[in-house]
Structure formats: C-alpha cells, structure tokens
Amino acid sequence: MNLIYLKEEHQMIREAVREFAEKEVEPGEVDRDATMEFPLDLVEKMRELALLGIPFPEEWGGAGLDNLAYTIAVEELSRVSGSLGLTLAAHTSLGTSPIYEFGTEDQKRRFVPKLASGEMLGAFALTEPNAGSDAQGTQTTAVRDGDDWIINGQKVFCTNGGYAGTIIFTALTSREPKQISAFIVEKGTPGLVYGKKEDKLGCRASDTHVIHFEDCRVPNANLVGGESELGKGFKFFMKTLDGGRISIGAMALGIAQGALDKAIPFVRERRQFGKPIGSFQGVAFRLADMETEIQAARHLLYHCAWLKDTGQPLEHQSAMAKLFASEVAMRAADSAIQVLGACGYMREYHVERYLRDAKLCEIGEGTSEIQRLVISRHLLGRLT
C-alpha cells in the first residue's frame, strides 16, 4: 500500500512488530485465549521494543514517532492477537494520551515518562454499571476534603485495570450543576479496590477488571488539568475517544487481515472434487470481497491517523473508520470460518478466535450505533 503519507519509518515498524507478533506472540495465543493468562512477559518485550510509547516525544519517554506508526503497530499485533492489540491500544490511546494532552505540566512530568517508556501500564475508567453509551450518567462521586478528593463508586470493563500503574477516571464533582471531572489514581492507593476479572467472549488474554472506589483519597494534584479544568472531565474523555477509535479500528483491521491471511493458504491447499477449493468462485469471491473491504478500511484508518498527526478535526472521520473497520472484521472472520469449513470452527486454526475478538470492536469505545449517531449528527445536526 503506497499512500503519500507512508514513510520508511512506517514500513520499518510494520516489519518489526510483525516479526515480534509472528515469532513470539502467535505460538502461545491459543493457550492464552483458553486460560485468560495476561502475558506479562510479552508486555515486557513490548516495552523493550519501545512499543508502549510510540506516538509520544522522546523527551517524554516515548519513541518520538507518529500516530500512523502507532496505528500500524496495533494493526500488526492484532493480526495475530486481538488481546495484545487491545492491551497496547488501551494503554496508549486511553491510559496515557489524556494525561499527555490534558494534564498539567506536573502531572505530565510525574506520569507520562513512566507510561510512555513502558515502566508501567496505563488504564482508563469511564463505563459504570448504569453509564455505558450514556457516559454522562456517571454516578461515581468525588467530594473535596482539604487537599484531597474522596472518591466513591464503581467502574466496569476497565482494560488493563488489574495491572495498571495509573488509572484515569471520571467522577461527579458537583450534582447541581452537574459537573464531571477527571482524576488520576495510582496503584496502591488506599480505597482503590479491584473487583472481579471479567470472563469474556473474546480478547481473553487482555485484562478487564471491575474497579471499586471505597472512600479512596486522591490528591487534588491528580485532578486532570488542575482546578482551572474542574468539570471538564467529560469533554476530555470524549476527545480522547475520538482518537481512541482509531486504535480500535486498527485492532479490527488487524483481525480482518489475520483472518484473510489464514484463509488464503488453506483454500490453496484444501482440495475437494479433485481441485483446490480456491478455484471455485464461491470461495474465491469471498476472498476478493474480504481483500476489497480490508483495503478500504485501511485507507480510512490511515487517513484518520494522518488527520490526528496534522492536528485536524477527526470526530466523525474516526467514527466512520472505527464503524467500518469493526464491521469489516466481523465479516472477514465469519468468511474465514466459512471457507475453512469445519476446520474454521476448531480453535487450532485461529479464525474462530478472530470472530470472537472482532465482536469487541463493534462495542468498545462506542458501539456501532453510537458511531452512526456521531456521523449522522455531523451530517444533519441535532434534530428535534
């Protein structure tokens, strides 16, 4: 793919991540999927490869590359492991980016170098039992007590939550008028309680935890952006999700590409009625549709990454890219299972896992319905 904004450094990171993914990640992925084992050894290897801080400047502990390079890295990891692609995406786009973009200089200095260098993982906690797509329905509270805030509430579906050194989260700092602020809580803070680890359909080797705040005392110094930004947490998180949708789209793209990559050699080698099944149009045309949709999704996503790198608006563009890529991933994984037949239904062939992993991409960081709402409001405005 020769897009005008792809540079030599992008091809280099693709090759490096692909080699790591194929040689070190893929061999154990079936077992990790079965056991839900979080691969700390692979996360450490990602740190050594400087993958945990790709889009952040070197002076902040990062690799000094751009969001397109990061998008490619998530894509290549997800091509063999949706779980590890999700771990990287949640750490970078959700756990680190909002601190880097909206934090005070003190907050950036204390947390970003450790996150971008991979010394610790980051996590993001927005969803609550009664606040999913309606994120403004946040019920977690933050009450000022001297130089601290006392936090009470619960967050669910927190990716990396059980292993994160920091979790950035939202809480109500005022009910009348309603005011949602963002805070950073550090691992080991009294009152930060880890609930159950979720048993999921897919991405089973990624960590997803329930998080409880039980009179958790968070210093005012960890109010994101400082006191001048009190009440702007919801706005911060919505902007974070605009960029985060690119990484979930990249995850979906990688899953789709992985499904196609598994299907091609199979249909070349599998023989029925005396010939390779790839010679039958019913099979060959499925692959043609997969390739066409994957390339279209790649163009949408890479363009969004370029928009982010050049500082341009991307709210509805990232919604379109995430929506399309996630639905392409579901269709590609389903088609891969179909052309592999009974083999596709078996764990050892990987493609059934791709289908399970792909489903998250239609839900996480805004469901497909929310993406369509964002896109349609861009076209029509808010109709009453």
N, C-alpha and C positions, 0 to 999 in steps of 0.2 A: 504494500500500500504506500503510494508515494504522494503524500499530502505536502503542500508547500511549507507547513509549519513543522514537519517531522525532520529532526536533525540527527546527526551521527550519534549524539549522546542518547537519543531515544532508542535507537537500534541497539546500542550497547547495553542499556538497562534491560531491554527486552531479552537479549541473549543471556545476560547474567541471571535474571530471575527465572527464565525458562530452564536453564541448566540446573539451578538450585531446586526448582519445583519438580522436575522430572527425576533427578537423581536422588534427592533427599526427602522430598515430601510425598510423592506419589506411592512409593513402595509400602508405606505403613498406613495409608489413608483408609483402606477398607477396615482394618483393625481399629483405628481410632474412631471411625464412624460407629462401630459396634459398641465400643466401650465408653465412648464420650470422653476419652482422655484428652486433656488440654496439653498440647505439645510444647512444653516449656523449652525443651531442647531446640526445637525449630525456631521459636521466638528468639532465643539467644543467638542462633545463627543469623536470623534476620537483622538483629542488632549489629552483629559483626559485619554484615554486608551493607550496613547503613541504609536499610530499607525503612526503618521506623521514623525517619525524619526527612524523607525525600524532598518535599516542597518548601522546607524551611531553610533560611540562610545559614551559612556555615558559622557565622558569629553567634547564632542561637543554638548551636549544636546539631544542625541539620546537614543535609547533603548538598544544599545550595542548588538544587535542580528546580524544575517547574512542575505545575500541576498535570501537564501532559505526561511527563515522565512517571509521576505518581499513578496516574490513570492506567498507564501501560503495566506498571508493576502489579497493581491489583488485578488487572485482567489476566496476567500471566500466572499469578498464584492461583486464581480461581479456576483457571483452565484445568488444574488437577485437584484443587482443594477449595471448595467454597468456604469451608471453615476458616482456613488460614487467610484467604482473601478478606473475609469478614473481620477477622481479628485485626488485620492491618488497616482496613477502612475505618473501623470504629475508633481505633487508637489515633489515627492521623486526622481524619475529617471531623470527628466528633469530640474526641478527648483532648486533642492538642490545639487544633485550629482556633476554636473560640477563645482560648486563653491568649494565643498569639495575636489574634485580630482585635479582641475587645478588652483584654486585661490591662491593668495599669503597668507601668514600667517595672514596679516592684514585683507584681505577680508574674510578669513575663520572665524577669530575671530569676525568680525563685523556682519556677516550674518548667518553663519551655526547654531550657538546655537539657534537663533530665529526661523529658519526654522525647524530644527530637533526637537525642543521642541513643535512645532506647534503654537508658538506665532504668526506666520504669515505664509501665504501660499506662495509658490514659483511658478513661471511660466517660460516658455521657448519660445522664439520667433525666429523662423528660416524662416518659409514659408512666401513668399511675393506673390503679385498678379502674378508676372512673374517668380517666383523662387519656384517651388514645388519640384518635383523629381530632377530637376536640381538646387540643393541648391547653387551651385557655381555662379548661376545667380543673386546673391544678388545685389540689387540696392540701398538699404539704405546706406547713407554715414555718415562718421564720419570725421570731419575736426578739426585738432588741433588748439586750441586757448588758449595759455598760459598753465595754469594748468588744462584746461578743454578740452572736445571734444564737438563739436556742431553736433548734430545728426539730420538728416532729412531723412524721408522715411516712409514706411508703412509695417506693419507685419499683417498677417491674420491667422485665425484659431488658435488663442492663447488660449489654455486651461488654465483656472483659471485666465486669464488676468485681468478681471474686479475686482478680489478680492485679487490679489497677492500683497504682500508687496515688493517683488523684482521680476523683470523680467530679465532674462539673454538673450541677443540677439546678433546677428551678424550684422556687418556693414563694408562697404568698407573703409579702412583707406588709401588705395592707389589704383589708377587705373592702373598705369604703373610703376612698375609691379603690377599686380593685387594682392591685399593683403586684406584678410578678417580677422577681429579681433572680439573678443567677449568682451562685456561690461555688467555691471550690472546697471540697472536703478531702483531707488527706487520710490515707490508710492508717489505721491505728488510732484514729480519733475516738475518744470515749463516746458512746452513744451511736456510733456507726455500726450497725448490726447486719450481718449477712444472712439473708434468708435462704430458701432452697435454691439449689442449682436446677434449672429447668431441664426436663427431658423432652427433647424437641424432635420434630419430624425430620428436619434436615440441619445441615451445618452443625452436626452433633459434636464435633471436636472443638467448636468455639465455646467460650464460656458465657453463659447467660444466667444472671442471678437476680433474685429479688433483694432489694436494699431497704432496710428499715432505718429510720432516724428516731431515736428514743432519747429525747432531751439532749440531742447532740449539739455540743457547743462549738460553733465555728467562729473564728475571729473575724472582726469587721474588716481586717486586712485582706480577707478572702472573698469579700463582696466584689464580684467581677466588675471591673471598670471603676471601682471606688464609689463613694457616696454620691458623686455627681451623676452616676448612671443608675441610681436606685430606681427600680421599677421598669428597667429596660431589658430585663432578662428574656422575656418572651420574644421581643424584637431580635435580640442577639441569637436566640436559638432558631428562629425562622430563617435568618440569614445563613446560619450555619447549615441548616438543612438544604438550602439552595445549592450549596457547594457539595454537601454530603451526598446528594442524589447522583452526582457524577460518579462517585466511587461505588455506589450500589449498582448503578448502570454498568460500570466497569466490571464489577463482580458478575453480573448477569451475562455480559458479553463473554467473559472468560469461560463461564459454564457452557454457554452455547457453542463456543469454539471447541471446547473439550469434547462435547457430545458429537460434533461433526468429525473431529479428529479420531474418535473411537469408531465411528460408523464407516469411514472410508476404507480402512484396511479390511474390515470384516466383510463388506459387500464385494470386495475384490477377491477374497479368498473363499468365501462360502459358496458352494455350488449346489444348485438344485436344477432338476430337469436337464442335467448334463452341461450346465454353463454357470459362470459366476452370477450371483443374483444382481450384481450391479449392472448387468446387461439388460435387465428388464426395466422398461420405462417407469413402471410403478415405483420402483426403488430409486432409480437414477433421478427421477424428477423430484423426489423428496429431498435428495441431497442438493439438487440445484436450488430449490426454494430455501433450504437452510443457509446455503452459502450467500444467496442474494440478501436475505434478511440480516445475516450477521454483518455483512459489509455495510449495509445501510445503517445498522446500529452503531458500528464503529465510526462511521463518518459523523453521526450525530454527537456521539460522546466526545470524540477528539475535538470537534468544533467547540463544544461546551468548555472543555479544558482550556482551549485557546482563549475563549472569551474570558474565563476567570483569570488566566495569566496576563491578559491585556487590560484587566480592570473594567470590563464591560458588563452591563446588566445581563443576568442569566436565569432569572427566576423561572420564566415559562419555558426557556430553552432546556434547562436542566430537567424540568418536569417532563417535557416531551422525550428527552433522551432516556431518562430512567423508565418511563412508562413503556416506551417501545422496546428497549433492550430487555426489560424484565419479561415482557410477553413473548419476545423472540426466544428467550432462554427456555421458557416453558414449552414452546412449540418445538424447538430444536431437540430438547431432551426427550420429549414424547416421540418425535420422529425417529430418534436414535434407538429407542427401545423397540419401536415397531419394526425397523429394518433388521435389528438383531434378533427379533422374534423371542423365543423362549430364553435365549442367552441374555437378551437385554433385561429380562426380569430377574436375573441372578446377580447377586452382589459382586461377584468376582469380575464382572465385566464393566463395572463402574457406572454405567449410564443410568441405572435406576437411582443411584445416589444423586446424579446430576438433576434428575427430575425433582427429588425431594429438596435439594439445596436451592434450586431455582425458585421454588414457591416463595421463599422468604423475600425475594427481590420484588414480588408484587405486593408485599405487605410493609416491609421495613422502610423507615424514613418517608412515610406517607404511602398509603395504599394507592392502587391504580385509580380508584375513584377520586381520591384527593388530587392526584396528578391531573386528572381530567378537569376537575374543578378549577385548579390553578390555570390551566391552559384556556379553558372556556371564559374565565373571568378576564384574562388578558385580551381575549377577542371581543367580549361583549360588555365588560364592566360588570358591576354588581346590579343585577336586575331585581326590581321589587314588584 
